[in-house]
Amino acid sequence: MLAGNKQVGIVTNKVFGKLDTKPLQVGFTLNSDTPYGPAQLDLSAGPMVIDIPPGPLIVAALDVNQRWVADMGVPGPDKGNGGKHLILPPDYTEKVPDGYYVWKATSNHVIVGIRSLPVKVM
């Protein structure tokens, strides 16, 4: 996934992507009617903050081996109310500041996927 994302212009820690899925897309668990925002993080330089705005967002972070790191947004501890999530590298031992939801990654390379839930307009 890291190499494929790089080929389409996603730059780790700098440029995030937009995945506009369609029927017959290549992702196994993607919904064909939902846009996704993939971001790649390299934690070798230190922790990264993901600032989730309030709203109907589902955000998940996985390590390079696709092992779970964090749930943010609606399925996470902020419950869709927004919040600052701090992703720590696996070897991080320094003091963690207050005011963050804290997650420790199992590798320095993390993929964060963001998607919006449909909102019913009345």
C-alpha positions in Angstrom: 0.0 0.0 0.0 2.8 2.4 0.8 4.5 1.9 -2.6 1.2 2.1 -4.5 0.2 5.3 -2.7 3.5 6.9 -3.5 3.0 6.1 -7.2 -0.3 8.1 -7.2 1.3 11.1 -5.6 0.8 10.6 -1.9 3.9 11.9 0.0 4.4 10.6 3.5 3.8 13.2 6.2 3.1 15.9 3.5 0.5 15.1 0.8 -2.6 13.1 1.6 -4.8 11.4 -1.0 -8.4 11.2 -2.2 -9.7 7.8 -3.2 -13.0 8.1 -5.1 -14.1 4.5 -5.2 -16.3 3.1 -7.9 -17.9 -0.3 -8.5 -15.3 -2.9 -9.2 -12.6 -1.0 -7.3 -9.5 -2.9 -6.1 -9.9 -2.5 -2.4 -11.5 -5.5 -0.6 -13.4 -3.6 2.1 -14.1 -0.3 0.4 -17.6 1.0 -0.2 -18.1 2.0 -3.9 -20.1 5.1 -3.0 -17.8 6.6 -0.4 -14.8 8.8 -0.9 -11.8 8.0 1.3 -8.8 10.1 2.4 -5.6 8.0 2.9 -2.6 9.5 4.7 0.8 7.9 5.3 2.8 8.7 8.4 6.4 8.1 9.1 6.9 8.3 12.9 10.7 7.8 12.8 11.1 11.5 13.5 8.6 11.4 16.4 4.9 11.5 17.2 2.3 12.9 14.9 -1.0 14.6 15.8 -4.2 13.8 13.9 -6.7 16.6 14.6 -10.2 15.2 13.8 -13.0 17.8 13.4 -16.5 17.1 14.8 -18.7 15.3 12.4 -19.7 11.9 10.9 -16.1 10.7 10.3 -14.7 7.2 10.6 -11.0 7.2 11.0 -8.7 4.2 11.4 -4.9 4.0 11.7 -3.1 0.8 10.8 0.6 -0.1 10.9 2.5 -1.1 7.8 1.5 -4.7 8.4 -2.2 -3.6 8.6 -2.4 -4.2 12.3 -4.8 -2.0 14.2 -3.4 1.1 15.9 -6.3 3.4 16.5 -10.0 4.2 15.9 -10.9 7.9 15.7 -14.0 9.8 14.9 -17.3 8.1 15.4 -15.9 4.7 16.4 -13.2 6.2 18.6 -13.1 7.7 22.1 -14.1 11.1 20.7 -17.3 9.6 19.4 -17.5 12.0 16.5 -17.2 15.1 18.7 -13.7 15.8 17.4 -10.4 15.6 19.2 -6.6 15.6 18.9 -5.1 12.1 18.6 -1.4 11.6 19.2 0.2 8.7 17.4 3.4 7.6 19.1 6.2 5.7 17.5 6.8 2.1 18.8 9.9 3.1 20.8 8.6 6.3 22.3 9.5 6.7 26.0 9.2 10.4 26.6 6.4 12.1 28.7 3.1 12.4 26.8 1.4 15.8 27.0 -2.1 16.1 28.3 -5.1 16.8 26.1 -4.7 14.1 23.5 -6.1 10.7 22.8 -2.9 8.7 22.8 -2.1 5.7 20.6 1.1 3.7 20.3 1.9 2.4 16.9 3.6 -1.0 16.3 5.7 0.3 13.4 7.1 3.7 12.3 5.0 3.5 9.1 1.2 4.1 9.7 -1.6 4.4 7.2 -4.6 6.6 8.3 -7.8 6.2 6.4 -10.6 8.7 6.7 -14.1 8.4 5.4 -17.3 10.3 5.9 -20.6 8.7 6.8 -23.6 9.7 4.7 -25.6 12.4 6.4 -29.4 12.5 6.0 -30.5 16.0 5.1 -34.1 16.8 6.2 
